[in-house]
Amino acid sequence: MSNSKDFKILFFGDLVGKIARKAVAKYIAELKNQNNSPDFIIANVENASHGFGLTQKNYNELSQAGIDCMTSGNHIWDKKEIFNYINDANKLIRPINYPDNTPGVGVRIFEKNGIKIGVINALGRVFMPPINDPLVILKNEIEKIKDLTQFIIIDFHAEATAEKICIGRYLSEIGATAFVGTHTHVQTADEKIINNMAYISDVGFCGSYDSVIGMEYMTSLKRLTTLLPERYEVATNPPCVVNAVEISIVDGITTAIKRINVNIDMNNEELEVNVENNSV
């Protein structure tokens, strides 16, 4: 366990379906077995229940696996039961820039190992459904909570890389600790430290390696070639790719961000990777 001078955050990219839930749980368990557990674990879960939304059962499953905070995005509403439990789900946040009367919350402050961590979720606007201005809302929220929490982590769920880079740099100037892009399911190779803030345009996803961003290849191909509204099906073929980033904070200053990109063979009882040396 890290002390207050050395704090590590592990952030998993969008979990897609059961194969991702099981692989992430195995990955977390293996870190624990190696005495290499992070201090705080975040995962984007908007696709965790068969690719669309999050059921309460799966929310509880991921909580038991050791995930401290669950972020989301535009698909969080796809399972209608979300409206029955989101206000009681104290680990889950939805994008903060939905209208004020939207169920759930867009920011939470957690406490782990004596450290307070603020997590904010937001949706981008470029090539995305209409939504309130994320830049203004994020700026105001950071200003509001930065006296209450040591660390502020942003999950920016967006399509356009330029939007992520521009807003990320701006937020680095006003006190954000980490800015992690989600939504595209493709891990980018641009991790960096900007003004003491960890940054990556997209952390990637967790799901079937043999897939189209987590969905079956043939279904995706049929949609592209026929332009008919074919129903997407989650790919379940092992191995499962696990994309994440590990963020290191020393003496309150973000010092490193490391990409994680490993394949887990779900046919085996044990992980087939050494998770201590898995950056790319």
MIROFI-242691 format. One line per 10 residues: their letters; for each residue x, y, z of N, C-alpha, C. Coordinates in steps of 0.05 Angstrom, whole numbers, plus 5000, padded with zeros to 4 digits. Example, Ala and Ser with C-alpha at 12.3 -4.5 7.8 and 13.67 -1.06 7.14 Angstrom:
<lolos>
AS = 5264 4886 5156 5246 4910 5156 5264 4934 5156; 5257 4955 5142 5273 4979 5143 5258 5001 5157
</lolos>
This chain:
<lolos>
MSNSKDFKIL = 5017 4976 5000 5000 5000 5000 5018 5025 5000; 5011 5044 4983 5026 5068 4982 5019 5087 5005; 5039 5104 5012 5033 5125 5032 5024 5150 5017; 5019 5171 5033 5008 5195 5021 5027 5209 5001; 5053 5201 5003 5073 5213 4985 5076 5198 4958; 5064 5174 4957 5066 5157 4933 5039 5144 4928; 5025 5154 4908 4998 5145 4904 4995 5137 4874; 4983 5113 4870 4980 5103 4843 4950 5099 4836; 4942 5108 4813 4915 5105 4803 4916 5088 4777; 4898 5068 4776 4896 5051 4753 4869 5057 4740
FFGDLVGKIA = 4869 5064 4714 4845 5071 4699 4841 5052 4676; 4820 5036 4676 4814 5018 4654 4797 5031 4633; 4803 5026 4607 4787 5036 4585 4760 5021 4585; 4742 5030 4568 4714 5021 4566 4713 4990 4567; 4699 4979 4587 4695 4951 4589 4672 4943 4571; 4676 4923 4553 4655 4915 4534 4647 4886 4540; 4625 4883 4553 4613 4856 4557 4625 4840 4579; 4615 4815 4582 4623 4797 4603 4652 4790 4602; 4663 4786 4578 4691 4778 4576 4709 4799 4588; 4701 4825 4585 4717 4846 4597 4714 4847 4627
RKAVAKYIAE = 4690 4843 4637 4686 4843 4666 4703 4822 4679; 4703 4798 4667 4718 4776 4679 4748 4780 4677; 4757 4790 4654 4786 4795 4651 4796 4816 4669; 4781 4838 4672 4790 4860 4690 4791 4850 4719; 4771 4834 4727 4771 4823 4754 4795 4805 4758; 4803 4789 4739 4827 4772 4741 4852 4789 4742; 4852 4810 4726 4876 4828 4726 4880 4841 4753; 4858 4851 4765 4860 4864 4791 4868 4843 4812; 4857 4819 4811 4864 4798 4830 4894 4791 4828; 4905 4790 4804 4933 4783 4800 4951 4805 4811
LKNQNNSPDF = 4943 4830 4807 4958 4852 4819 4959 4849 4850; 4936 4842 4861 4935 4838 4890 4953 4815 4899; 4953 4793 4884 4969 4770 4891 4999 4777 4890; 5006 4796 4873 5034 4804 4870 5041 4827 4888; 5023 4834 4906 5027 4858 4924 5033 4883 4908; 5020 4885 4886 5024 4908 4868 4999 4924 4862; 4980 4923 4882 4955 4936 4878 4957 4966 4877; 4943 4979 4859 4942 5008 4859 4927 5018 4883; 4929 5044 4888 4914 5056 4911 4885 5061 4904; 4880 5066 4878 4853 5074 4870 4848 5064 4842
IIANVENASH = 4825 5051 4837 4819 5039 4811 4794 5051 4799; 4796 5060 4774 4773 5072 4759 4769 5055 4734; 4744 5052 4726 4738 5038 4701 4714 5051 4688; 4716 5054 4661 4693 5064 4646 4675 5040 4641; 4649 5041 4649 4632 5018 4649 4607 5021 4631; 4606 5041 4614 4582 5046 4599 4575 5024 4579; 4594 5006 4573 4589 4984 4555 4591 4957 4569; 4591 4957 4595 4598 4933 4611 4577 4911 4610; 4552 4918 4605 4530 4898 4605 4522 4892 4576; 4534 4871 4566 4529 4862 4538 4533 4885 4518
GFGLTQKNYN = 4552 4902 4524 4560 4922 4505 4545 4948 4506; 4523 4949 4521 4507 4973 4522 4495 4978 4549; 4506 4998 4563 4495 5005 4590 4507 4988 4612; 4494 4990 4636 4504 4976 4660 4480 4968 4677; 4478 4942 4682 4457 4932 4700 4466 4935 4729; 4447 4933 4747 4455 4935 4775 4471 4910 4784; 4464 4887 4773 4479 4863 4779 4508 4866 4771; 4513 4877 4747 4541 4881 4738 4555 4903 4753; 4540 4923 4762 4551 4944 4779 4562 4932 4805; 4546 4914 4817 4554 4901 4842 4578 4882 4837
ELSQAGIDCM = 4578 4868 4815 4600 4850 4807 4626 4865 4805; 4626 4888 4792 4650 4904 4788 4659 4917 4814; 4640 4924 4831 4647 4934 4857 4662 4913 4873; 4652 4889 4873 4664 4867 4888 4692 4860 4877; 4696 4865 4851 4722 4859 4839 4744 4879 4848; 4736 4901 4860 4755 4920 4870 4756 4947 4857; 4737 4953 4839 4736 4979 4826 4725 4999 4845; 4739 5021 4849 4731 5042 4868 4712 5062 4856; 4715 5068 4830 4699 5088 4816 4692 5078 4788; 4667 5082 4780 4659 5075 4753 4649 5099 4738
TSGNHIWDKK = 4662 5105 4716 4654 5127 4699 4638 5116 4676; 4627 5134 4659 4609 5124 4638 4610 5143 4614; 4588 5145 4600 4586 5161 4576 4558 5161 4564; 4556 5165 4538 4530 5168 4526 4513 5142 4526; 4526 5119 4531 4511 5094 4531 4502 5086 4559; 4506 5102 4579 4499 5095 4606 4469 5090 4609; 4453 5102 4592 4423 5100 4595 4412 5077 4579; 4428 5060 4566 4418 5040 4548 4403 5017 4563; 4411 5011 4587 4395 4992 4604 4377 5008 4621; 4351 5006 4617 4332 5024 4630 4331 5021 4660
EIFNYINDAN = 4340 4998 4670 4341 4995 4699 4360 5015 4713; 4377 5028 4697 4396 5047 4709 4381 5069 4724; 4357 5076 4715 4341 5097 4728 4331 5088 4756; 4331 5062 4761 4322 5051 4786 4343 5052 4808; 4369 5053 4800 4390 5050 4820 4412 5071 4818; 4413 5087 4798 4436 5105 4794 4439 5125 4817; 4417 5133 4829 4419 5153 4851 4429 5140 4876; 4429 5114 4878 4440 5100 4902 4467 5087 4897; 4477 5089 4872 4502 5076 4865 4525 5095 4871; 4537 5092 4895 4557 5112 4904 4584 5110 4892
KLIRPINYPD = 4588 5090 4874 4614 5089 4859 4611 5098 4830; 4587 5103 4821 4581 5109 4793 4577 5138 4788; 4589 5148 4766 4583 5175 4757 4576 5175 4728; 4558 5194 4720 4551 5197 4692 4562 5224 4683; 4562 5230 4657 4573 5255 4647 4560 5279 4661; 4577 5297 4670 4568 5320 4685 4553 5341 4669; 4557 5341 4642 4545 5362 4626 4518 5354 4613; 4505 5334 4625 4476 5331 4619 4461 5353 4634; 4435 5357 4627 4419 5378 4641 4418 5373 4671; 4413 5394 4686 4414 5393 4715 4395 5372 4727
NTPGVGVRIF = 4372 5367 4714 4353 5348 4726 4358 5319 4719; 4380 5313 4706 4387 5286 4698 4393 5269 4723; 4383 5244 4725 4389 5227 4748 4419 5222 4751; 4428 5216 4775 4456 5211 4780 4472 5236 4783; 4499 5233 4786 4516 5256 4790 4540 5254 4771; 4552 5277 4764 4575 5277 4746 4602 5280 4759; 4602 5282 4786 4627 5285 4801 4623 5272 4828; 4644 5259 4837 4644 5248 4865 4672 5252 4877; 4672 5255 4903 4698 5256 4917 4699 5231 4934; 4720 5215 4929 4724 5190 4943 4747 5194 4963
EKNGIKIGVI = 4749 5176 4983 4772 5176 5001 4783 5148 5002; 4809 5145 4997 4822 5119 4997 4850 5123 5009; 4857 5106 5028 4883 5107 5041 4889 5135 5052; 4868 5148 5062 4872 5175 5074 4874 5197 5053; 4871 5191 5028 4873 5211 5006 4846 5215 4994; 4839 5241 4989 4814 5247 4975 4819 5250 4945; 4802 5237 4930 4805 5237 4901 4779 5246 4888; 4780 5268 4873 4756 5277 4858 4756 5265 4830; 4734 5254 4821 4731 5244 4794 4708 5257 4781; 4713 5268 4757 4692 5282 4741 4690 5268 4714
NALGRVFMPP = 4666 5264 4705 4661 5251 4679 4647 5272 4661; 4655 5274 4636 4643 5293 4618 4642 5282 4589; 4622 5291 4574 4620 5284 4546 4631 5306 4528; 4644 5299 4506 4652 5318 4486 4628 5326 4469; 4632 5346 4451 4610 5355 4434 4615 5350 4405; 4640 5346 4396 4646 5343 4368 4639 5314 4359; 4622 5312 4339 4612 5286 4329 4597 5270 4351; 4586 5284 4370 4571 5271 4392 4543 5282 4394; 4525 5269 4409 4498 5280 4412 4499 5308 4425; 4479 5325 4421 4479 5351 4433 4481 5349 4464
INDPLVILKN = 4498 5367 4475 4503 5366 4504 4513 5393 4512; 4511 5399 4538 4520 5425 4548 4551 5428 4545; 4560 5452 4544 4589 5458 4540 4606 5445 4561; 4623 5425 4554 4639 5412 4575 4661 5429 4586; 4673 5447 4570 4695 5463 4579 4687 5481 4602; 4665 5495 4599 4656 5513 4619 4649 5498 4645; 4634 5476 4641 4625 5461 4665 4649 5448 4679; 4668 5437 4665 4692 5426 4677 4708 5447 4692; 4712 5470 4679 4727 5491 4693 4714 5499 4719; 4688 5503 4718 4674 5511 4743 4675 5490 4764
EIEKIKDLTQ = 4673 5464 4756 4673 5442 4776 4701 5439 4788; 4722 5442 4772 4749 5440 4783 4754 5462 4803; 4745 5487 4797 4748 5509 4815 4733 5504 4841; 4710 5491 4839 4693 5486 4862 4705 5465 4881; 4718 5444 4870 4727 5422 4887 4756 5421 4893; 4773 5438 4881 4801 5434 4884 4812 5441 4912; 4796 5455 4928 4803 5460 4955 4794 5437 4974; 4778 5418 4963 4768 5396 4978 4783 5370 4974; 4797 5368 4952 4809 5343 4945 4838 5347 4934; 4856 5328 4941 4883 5331 4931 4886 5326 4901
FIIIDFHAEA = 4870 5307 4891 4873 5298 4863 4846 5300 4849; 4847 5310 4824 4823 5312 4807 4828 5298 4781; 4812 5276 4776 4815 5259 4753 4791 5264 4734; 4797 5269 4708 4776 5274 4689 4774 5250 4670; 4750 5239 4666 4744 5220 4644 4729 5236 4624; 4743 5242 4601 4730 5258 4580 4722 5239 4558; 4696 5234 4556 4685 5214 4537 4678 5228 4511; 4695 5225 4491 4692 5242 4467 4704 5228 4443; 4695 5237 4420 4703 5226 4394 4728 5239 4383; 4729 5265 4383 4750 5280 4368 4776 5284 4385
TAEKICIGRY = 4798 5275 4373 4824 5278 4387 4831 5307 4392; 4826 5325 4372 4833 5353 4376 4817 5365 4399; 4792 5358 4402 4776 5368 4425 4789 5359 4451; 4797 5334 4452 4809 5324 4477 4835 5338 4483; 4852 5341 4463 4878 5354 4468 4874 5383 4477; 4857 5398 4464 4853 5426 4471 4841 5429 4499; 4820 5415 4505 4807 5417 4531 4826 5406 4553; 4840 5384 4547 4858 5373 4566 4880 5393 4574; 4892 5406 4554 4913 5426 4560 4902 5449 4577; 4878 5458 4570 4866 5480 4585 4862 5472 4614
LSEIGATAFV = 4852 5448 4619 4846 5439 4646 4872 5434 4662; 4894 5427 4647 4920 5424 4661 4929 5450 4674; 4920 5472 4663 4929 5498 4672 4913 5508 4697; 4891 5494 4703 4874 5503 4725 4871 5482 4747; 4888 5461 4747 4889 5444 4770 4882 5415 4767; 4876 5405 4742 4870 5377 4739 4895 5360 4743; 4891 5337 4755 4913 5318 4760 4917 5299 4737; 4895 5290 4725 4896 5271 4702 4872 5276 4684; 4877 5274 4658 4856 5276 4638 4858 5252 4620; 4839 5234 4623 4839 5208 4609 4816 5208 4589
GTHTHVQTAD = 4822 5205 4563 4802 5203 4543 4791 5175 4541; 4764 5173 4536 4751 5148 4531 4733 5151 4507; 4720 5129 4499 4699 5128 4479 4707 5115 4453; 4731 5119 4442 4737 5109 4416 4745 5079 4417; 4752 5069 4440 4760 5041 4444 4787 5035 4430; 4802 5055 4422 4828 5050 4409 4849 5066 4425; 4867 5051 4437 4887 5064 4455 4907 5080 4438; 4911 5105 4446 4929 5123 4433 4957 5122 4446; 4977 5130 4430 5004 5129 4440 5015 5156 4446; 4999 5173 4457 5007 5201 4463 5006 5208 4492
EKIINNMAYI = 5010 5188 4510 5011 5193 4538 5033 5213 4545; 5028 5231 4563 5048 5252 4569 5040 5266 4595; 5059 5281 4606 5053 5299 4629 5052 5327 4618; 5030 5341 4622 5026 5369 4614 5021 5385 4639; 5039 5404 4645 5034 5421 4669 5027 5405 4694; 5043 5384 4699 5039 5366 4722 5012 5350 4720; 5000 5348 4697 4976 5332 4693 4981 5309 4674; 4973 5285 4682 4975 5262 4664 4954 5264 4642; 4962 5258 4617 4944 5261 4594 4947 5237 4576; 4924 5227 4565 4923 5209 4542 4898 5214 4527
SDVGFCGSYD = 4899 5214 4501 4875 5220 4485 4854 5198 4487; 4862 5173 4488 4843 5152 4492 4857 5128 4505; 4846 5119 4527 4858 5097 4542 4853 5070 4529; 4834 5068 4510 4828 5043 4496 4804 5029 4507; 4804 5002 4506 4781 4987 4516 4790 4960 4527; 4771 4947 4541 4775 4920 4550 4753 4903 4537; 4761 4882 4523 4742 4866 4509 4756 4846 4491; 4741 4832 4474 4753 4812 4457 4774 4824 4438; 4797 4812 4438 4819 4821 4419 4810 4817 4390; 4796 4795 4385 4787 4789 4358 4759 4802 4353
SVIGMEYMTS = 4759 4828 4351 4733 4842 4349 4737 4869 4335; 4715 4883 4330 4715 4910 4321 4707 4928 4344; 4726 4939 4358 4723 4954 4383 4703 4941 4402; 4705 4914 4404 4689 4899 4423 4666 4884 4411; 4658 4891 4386 4635 4879 4373 4644 4858 4352; 4626 4839 4346 4632 4818 4327 4639 4830 4300; 4659 4818 4287 4669 4827 4261 4648 4825 4240; 4635 4801 4238 4616 4797 4216 4592 4816 4218; 4582 4820 4242 4560 4839 4246 4568 4867 4237; 4592 4875 4245 4602 4902 4238 4606 4904 4208
LKRLTTLLPE = 4616 4883 4195 4620 4884 4166 4594 4886 4152; 4573 4871 4161 4547 4872 4148 4535 4900 4150; 4538 4913 4173 4528 4941 4175 4541 4959 4155; 4567 4956 4152 4582 4974 4134 4576 4969 4105; 4572 4943 4098 4568 4937 4069 4539 4939 4060; 4520 4936 4078 4492 4937 4070 4478 4963 4079; 4490 4977 4098 4478 5001 4110 4451 4996 4123; 4445 4971 4129 4421 4964 4143 4426 4964 4173; 4405 4970 4189 4409 4972 4218 4412 4945 4232; 4433 4931 4225 4439 4905 4238 4446 4909 4268
RYEVATNPPC = 4435 4892 4284 4440 4894 4313 4469 4886 4319; 4484 4903 4333 4511 4896 4342 4510 4874 4362; 4529 4855 4361 4532 4834 4380 4560 4836 4392; 4562 4833 4418 4588 4834 4432 4605 4810 4424; 4630 4814 4417 4648 4792 4411 4656 4779 4437; 4657 4752 4437 4664 4738 4461 4689 4720 4458; 4702 4721 4435 4725 4705 4430 4748 4713 4447; 4761 4694 4462 4786 4700 4476 4809 4701 4455; 4831 4715 4462 4836 4727 4488 4822 4754 4491; 4823 4764 4515 4812 4791 4521 4835 4811 4523
VVNAVEISIV = 4832 4833 4509 4852 4854 4512 4844 4872 4535; 4863 4879 4551 4859 4898 4573 4876 4923 4568; 4862 4945 4564 4876 4971 4560 4871 4988 4585; 4892 5000 4595 4890 5017 4619 4913 5036 4619; 4913 5054 4639 4937 5071 4644 4941 5071 4675; 4966 5071 4682 4974 5074 4710 4986 5101 4714; 4975 5116 4733 4983 5144 4738 4997 5145 4765; 5021 5155 4765 5037 5157 4790 5038 5185 4800; 5032 5188 4826 5033 5215 4839 5051 5214 4863; 5070 5231 4864 5090 5232 4886 5090 5260 4898
DGITTAIKRI = 5086 5260 4925 5085 5286 4939 5064 5305 4927; 5042 5293 4918 5020 5310 4907 5024 5318 4878; 5046 5310 4866 5053 5319 4838 5051 5294 4820; 5037 5297 4798 5036 5275 4778 5063 5272 4765; 5075 5248 4767 5102 5244 4757 5103 5226 4732; 5083 5209 4728 5085 5190 4706 5057 5180 4698; 5055 5172 4672 5031 5158 4663 5042 5136 4645; 5033 5111 4650 5043 5088 4635 5020 5073 4622; 5022 5068 4597 5001 5053 4583 5003 5023 4589; 4981 5010 4591 4979 4981 4595 4963 4970 4572
NVNIDMNNEE = 4974 4949 4559 4961 4936 4537 4968 4907 4537; 4951 4890 4549 4958 4862 4552 4934 4845 4543; 4940 4820 4534 4920 4801 4527 4918 4780 4549; 4893 4773 4556 4888 4753 4577 4873 4730 4565; 4884 4706 4567 4871 4682 4556 4850 4673 4576; 4825 4678 4569 4803 4671 4588 4798 4642 4590; 4812 4625 4574 4809 4596 4576 4826 4584 4599; 4845 4600 4609 4863 4590 4630 4854 4601 4657; 4862 4586 4678 4855 4594 4705 4872 4618 4714; 4896 4620 4704 4914 4641 4713 4920 4660 4690
LEVNVENNSV = 4928 4685 4697 4937 4703 4676 4962 4693 4663; 4965 4698 4637 4988 4689 4623 5008 4712 4619; 5005 4733 4634 5023 4756 4631 5035 4763 4659; 5058 4775 4659 5069 4787 4683 5059 4815 4685; 5040 4821 4701 5028 4847 4702 5046 4869 4714; 5069 4861 4723 5087 4881 4734 5103 4896 4712; 5104 4883 4689 5120 4895 4667 5103 4893 4641; 5083 4910 4639 5065 4907 4617 5059 4932 4601; 5076 4952 4605 5071 4976 4589 5080 4972 4560; 5070 4989 4542 5079 4987 4514 5091 5013 4505
</lolos>
